[in-house]
Amino acid sequence: MERITKLSKKARILGNILVPFIMCCNFVSTSLFAQKVVESPKLKTVVIDAGHGGKDPGCHGGFAHEKDVCLSMALTLGKLIKEKYPTITVKYTRETDVFVELIERANIANKANADLFICIHANAGSSAAYGTETYVLGLHRTESQQKVMERENSIISLEEDKGAKYKTFDLTPDAMIAIQLQQNVNLNNAIKFAGFLQSEFKSIGRYDRGVKQAGFLVLYKTAMPSVLIETGFLTNPNEESFIGNSSGQEKMANAMLKAFVKYKNAYEGKTLTQDHVVIPEKTDTPPIKINAIDSISAPQISSSEVFFTVQIVSSAEKLSLDSPKFKGVTVKEYTQDNLYKYYSGMYIKDLEGAKKYKTEMQDKGFSSAFVIAFSNGERISIEKAVKLAEK
């Protein structure tokens, strides 16, 4: 008995020493593991594309050509990024007045494993048209957006094969929706960057024409967040006097840099200095997020059935459910990718009903409304929802 008592005493002493040590090791191990898991991505490479070039002058005004304006802003932006972030790799699709095929511009970005692709262009229209707009890949909604897309895509006629290589590029609505489903993360990030750009352009006095979508061939094959910036209308004498001169080009490049800084901070999980609403304006089918169920805080619903609904607003800030932004529409909220998202309507196993309601919401002024789906309180893809509904 005496021996057992002594052994127990030793065990207690050893336990008092080992348990805190083991707990400490576990804490260190867990902390290191957690640190590894939450490590944010880094923006390492950006490719800047100066639109047009060489035998393709682009649009023009009284004295300025688009290819020259774009090249000046592209080189200035690249220099500013490099000065602020020496470790970031900056590549250009062209650095001189040369012609580069649209598909090759995308190839340059893909081969560089770019984290961001920035196309810089100038616009054309009536002499009264003015302002900046930034595009991401998607479906055009208005005739003016279609005209911009057609004008920028028309340069394929200057390529050696007269554009034959692009015949396999499917720009139909169904194909564009499929691309959005496949590249939802890239498209969401592109919209985020586009929003920052438009905000910065507005801050220097430019008229904000919004974030839009269209089927630009130069963006079609890129494998990273990609935007096409229409910096202004060279066909408007006032706009031409601004972006057609070096001082205006430098102001635009500086605005792009500020947007880039905000996007880089957001991309890398750093604190933003300015709140923003990430929602494309005047688009038909904005990106649909899928394969991100783990990051979703599910909406509070009682039904376990598959249901379709219509998302009408996405915001970086939490909004009151009776906010004027909702125009009197009853909404519910869920969160995803650090954004607050608001949807309206519940159509159990009824995709067509949700589509009709989407049209109603667009007519009410929510031009970016689109159909989403839930099952058991989790956001799922439309394809999965349709299959589950059929069962």
C-alpha positions in Angstrom: 0.0 0.0 0.0 2.8 2.4 0.9 4.5 1.6 -2.4 1.2 2.3 -4.3 0.9 5.6 -2.5 4.4 6.6 -3.4 3.8 5.7 -7.1 0.5 7.7 -7.1 2.4 10.7 -5.7 5.0 10.5 -8.4 2.4 10.1 -11.1 0.7 13.3 -9.8 3.9 15.2 -9.8 4.7 13.9 -13.3 1.2 14.8 -14.5 1.5 18.3 -13.1 4.6 18.8 -15.2 3.6 17.0 -18.4 0.0 18.1 -18.8 0.8 21.9 -19.0 3.7 21.0 -21.4 1.4 18.9 -23.7 -1.2 21.6 -23.6 1.3 24.2 -24.5 2.6 22.0 -27.4 -1.0 21.5 -28.6 -1.6 25.3 -28.4 1.5 26.1 -30.4 0.7 23.4 -33.0 -2.9 24.5 -33.3 -1.9 28.1 -33.6 0.6 27.3 -36.4 -2.0 25.2 -38.2 -4.6 28.0 -37.9 -2.1 30.5 -39.1 -1.4 28.3 -42.2 -5.1 27.8 -42.9 -6.1 31.5 -42.9 -3.1 32.6 -44.9 -4.4 35.1 -47.5 -3.5 34.9 -51.2 -0.9 37.4 -52.5 -1.3 39.5 -55.7 2.0 38.9 -57.4 1.5 39.5 -61.1 -0.6 42.0 -63.1 -0.8 42.3 -66.9 -1.7 45.6 -68.4 -3.2 45.7 -71.9 -3.0 48.9 -74.0 -5.9 48.5 -76.4 -5.3 48.5 -80.2 -1.9 49.4 -81.7 0.0 49.4 -84.9 -2.2 49.1 -88.0 -5.2 49.3 -85.6 -5.6 52.9 -84.4 -8.8 52.3 -82.6 -11.2 55.3 -82.4 -10.1 58.9 -82.6 -11.1 62.5 -82.0 -9.9 65.7 -83.4 -6.2 65.0 -82.6 -5.9 61.9 -80.5 -5.9 58.3 -81.4 -7.1 55.6 -79.0 -4.0 53.4 -79.5 -1.7 56.2 -78.3 -3.9 57.3 -75.4 -4.2 53.7 -74.2 -0.5 53.0 -74.4 0.4 56.2 -72.4 -2.0 55.3 -69.6 -0.9 51.6 -69.6 2.8 52.4 -69.3 2.1 55.1 -66.6 -0.1 52.8 -64.6 2.5 50.0 -64.8 5.3 52.4 -63.6 3.2 53.6 -60.7 2.4 50.0 -59.6 6.0 49.1 -59.8 7.1 52.1 -57.8 4.6 51.4 -55.0 5.1 47.6 -55.1 8.6 46.7 -56.3 8.0 42.9 -55.7 4.9 42.8 -58.0 5.6 41.7 -61.5 4.1 44.0 -64.1 3.8 42.8 -67.7 2.4 44.5 -70.8 0.8 43.1 -73.9 2.6 45.8 -75.8 5.0 48.6 -74.9 5.3 50.2 -78.3 3.0 51.0 -81.2 2.6 47.4 -82.5 -0.5 45.3 -83.4 -1.3 42.4 -81.1 -4.1 39.9 -81.8 -6.9 39.8 -79.2 -6.3 36.1 -78.4 -2.5 36.8 -77.9 -3.3 39.4 -75.3 -5.1 36.8 -73.3 -2.4 34.3 -73.9 0.2 36.7 -72.5 -1.8 37.1 -69.3 -2.4 33.4 -69.0 1.3 32.5 -69.6 2.3 35.0 -67.0 -0.1 33.4 -64.4 -1.4 36.9 -63.8 -3.6 37.6 -60.8 -5.2 40.5 -62.6 -5.7 41.6 -66.2 -6.4 45.3 -67.0 -7.4 46.4 -70.5 -7.3 50.1 -71.1 -9.4 51.6 -73.9 -11.1 54.8 -75.0 -14.6 55.1 -76.2 -16.5 56.5 -79.2 -20.0 57.7 -79.6 -21.8 61.0 -80.3 -20.1 64.2 -79.5 -22.3 64.6 -76.5 -21.4 61.2 -74.9 -19.1 61.4 -71.9 -17.9 59.5 -68.8 -16.0 56.3 -67.9 -17.3 52.8 -67.7 -15.7 49.5 -66.8 -16.6 46.1 -68.2 -16.3 42.5 -67.1 -17.1 39.5 -69.2 -20.8 38.8 -69.5 -24.0 39.5 -71.4 -24.7 43.0 -72.6 -28.1 44.5 -71.6 -28.4 47.6 -73.6 -27.8 48.5 -77.3 -25.0 51.0 -76.3 -23.2 48.2 -74.5 -23.5 46.0 -77.5 -22.1 48.7 -79.7 -19.0 49.1 -77.5 -18.5 45.3 -77.6 -18.9 45.1 -81.3 -16.5 48.0 -81.9 -13.8 46.6 -79.7 -14.3 43.1 -81.1 -14.2 44.3 -84.8 -10.5 44.5 -84.9 -10.3 40.8 -85.5 -10.8 41.6 -89.2 -7.3 43.0 -89.2 -5.8 39.7 -88.0 -4.1 37.4 -90.6 -7.0 34.8 -90.6 -9.6 37.6 -90.5 -10.9 36.3 -87.2 -11.4 32.7 -88.2 -9.9 31.5 -84.9 -12.8 33.1 -82.9 -15.5 31.1 -84.6 -15.4 28.6 -81.8 -16.0 31.4 -79.2 -19.6 30.9 -78.1 -21.0 34.3 -77.0 -24.6 33.1 -76.8 -26.5 33.8 -73.6 -26.4 30.2 -72.5 -22.6 30.0 -73.1 -22.0 33.2 -71.2 -24.0 32.0 -68.2 -22.0 28.7 -68.3 -18.7 30.7 -68.2 -20.0 32.8 -65.3 -20.8 29.5 -63.4 -17.3 28.1 -64.1 -15.4 31.3 -63.3 -17.6 32.8 -60.6 -14.7 33.7 -58.3 -12.8 35.5 -61.1 -15.9 37.4 -62.2 -16.8 38.4 -58.6 -13.2 39.8 -58.1 -13.4 41.5 -61.5 -16.6 43.2 -60.5 -15.0 44.2 -57.2 -12.0 45.8 -59.0 -14.3 47.5 -61.5 -16.3 49.0 -58.7 -13.1 50.4 -57.2 -12.1 51.9 -60.5 -15.4 53.6 -61.1 -15.3 55.0 -57.6 -11.8 56.5 -58.1 -12.7 57.9 -61.5 -15.7 59.6 -59.9 -13.4 61.1 -57.2 -11.4 63.0 -59.8 -14.5 64.4 -61.4 -15.3 61.9 -64.1 -18.9 60.9 -64.8 -19.6 57.4 -63.6 -21.3 55.3 -66.3 -21.1 52.2 -64.1 -19.8 48.7 -64.1 -21.2 46.7 -67.0 -20.9 43.3 -68.7 -20.4 42.4 -72.4 -18.8 39.7 -74.5 -15.4 41.1 -75.2 -13.2 38.6 -77.0 -10.1 39.9 -75.3 -11.5 38.9 -71.9 -13.0 35.6 -73.1 -10.0 33.3 -72.6 -8.4 35.0 -69.6 -8.0 32.7 -66.5 -8.0 35.5 -63.9 -10.1 38.5 -62.9 -10.2 40.7 -66.0 -11.6 44.2 -66.7 -11.8 46.4 -69.7 -11.8 50.2 -68.9 -13.4 52.7 -71.3 -11.6 55.8 -70.0 -13.6 58.4 -71.9 -15.0 59.4 -75.3 -12.5 60.7 -77.8 -15.4 61.8 -79.9 -16.4 64.3 -77.3 -14.1 67.4 -77.6 -14.0 68.0 -73.8 -13.2 64.4 -73.0 -10.6 64.3 -75.8 -8.9 67.4 -74.3 -8.7 65.5 -71.0 -7.6 61.9 -71.8 -5.9 63.0 -75.0 -3.3 65.0 -73.1 -0.5 63.7 -70.8 -1.9 65.5 -67.7 -5.3 63.8 -68.0 -3.7 60.5 -68.8 -1.6 60.8 -65.6 -4.7 61.6 -63.5 -6.5 58.6 -64.9 -3.5 56.3 -64.2 -3.2 57.6 -60.7 -6.9 56.9 -60.2 -6.4 53.3 -61.5 -3.5 52.9 -59.1 -5.7 53.9 -56.1 -8.3 51.4 -57.3 -5.5 48.8 -57.6 -4.3 49.4 -54.1 -7.9 48.9 -52.7 -8.3 45.8 -54.7 -5.0 44.4 -53.6 -5.8 45.0 -50.0 -9.2 43.3 -50.4 -7.7 40.4 -52.3 -5.1 39.9 -49.6 -7.6 40.2 -46.8 -6.3 43.6 -45.5 -8.5 46.3 -44.1 -10.2 48.6 -46.6 -10.3 52.3 -46.0 -13.5 52.9 -47.9 -16.7 50.9 -47.9 -18.3 50.0 -51.2 -21.2 48.2 -52.7 -20.1 45.5 -55.1 -22.9 45.2 -57.6 -22.7 45.5 -61.4 -24.9 48.1 -63.0 -27.0 47.6 -66.1 -26.2 44.0 -66.5 -28.4 41.1 -67.4 -26.9 38.1 -65.7 -24.3 38.9 -63.0 -21.9 36.2 -61.8 -23.5 33.3 -59.9 -21.4 32.0 -57.0 -21.1 28.2 -56.7 -18.9 25.7 -54.9 -18.6 28.1 -52.0 -21.1 26.5 -49.6 -18.6 26.4 -46.7 -18.3 30.2 -46.8 -22.0 30.9 -46.7 -23.9 31.9 -43.6 -27.2 30.3 -44.5 -30.5 32.3 -44.5 -33.0 31.4 -41.8 -35.7 29.4 -43.6 -38.1 26.8 -42.3 -38.4 24.8 -45.5 -36.0 22.0 -46.3 -37.3 21.9 -49.9 -35.2 23.1 -52.8 -36.3 26.6 -53.6 -35.4 29.3 -56.1 -35.3 32.9 -55.2 -34.1 36.2 -56.7 -31.0 38.1 -55.4 -31.4 41.8 -55.9 -28.7 43.5 -53.9 -25.1 42.7 -52.7 -23.4 45.1 -50.3 -20.2 45.3 -48.3 -22.2 46.9 -45.5 -25.1 45.3 -43.6 -28.3 47.0 -44.6 -31.6 47.3 -42.7 -34.3 45.1 -44.2 -36.5 48.2 -44.6 -33.7 50.2 -46.3 -34.9 52.5 -49.1 -32.5 50.5 -51.4 -35.0 47.7 -51.4 -37.8 50.0 -52.8 -40.4 48.5 -50.5 -39.6 44.9 -51.5 -39.6 42.3 -48.7 -36.2 40.8 -48.5 -34.1 38.3 -46.6 -30.4 38.3 -45.9 -27.5 35.9 -46.1 -23.8 36.4 -46.1 -21.1 35.1 -48.5 -17.5 36.1 -49.2 -17.7 38.8 -46.6 -20.6 40.4 -48.4 -24.2 40.9 -47.3 -26.7 39.6 -49.9 -30.4 40.2 -50.1 -33.0 38.1 -51.9 -36.7 38.2 -52.4 -39.4 35.5 -53.1 -39.4 31.8 -52.5 -40.3 29.4 -55.4 -40.2 25.8 -54.2 -39.0 23.6 -57.0 -40.2 26.3 -59.4 -37.4 27.8 -61.5 -39.7 29.3 -64.1 -41.6 31.1 -61.4 -38.4 32.6 -60.0 -37.3 33.7 -63.6 -40.6 35.5 -64.0 -40.1 37.2 -60.6 -36.6 38.2 -61.6 -38.1 40.0 -64.6 -40.5 41.8 -62.3 -37.6 42.9 -60.0 -35.6 44.1 -63.0 -38.6 46.1 -64.2 -38.8 47.6 -60.6 -35.3 48.9 -61.0 -33.1 46.1 -59.8 -31.3 45.7 -63.1 -28.8 43.2 -61.6 -31.4 40.8 -60.2 -30.7 37.2 -60.8 -32.0 33.7 -59.7 -30.2 31.7 -57.0 -31.1 28.5 -55.3 -31.0 27.0 -51.7 -31.4 23.5 -50.3 -31.5 22.8 -46.6 -30.4 26.3 -45.9 -27.4 26.2 -48.1 -26.7 28.1 -51.4 -26.4 25.7 -54.3 -25.9 26.0 -58.0 -28.9 26.3 -60.3 -27.9 23.0 -62.0 -27.9 21.1 -58.8 -31.1 22.7 -57.7 -32.8 21.7 -60.9 -31.6 18.1 -60.5 -32.8 18.0 -56.9 -36.1 19.5 -57.8 -36.7 16.8 -60.5 -36.3 14.1 -57.8 
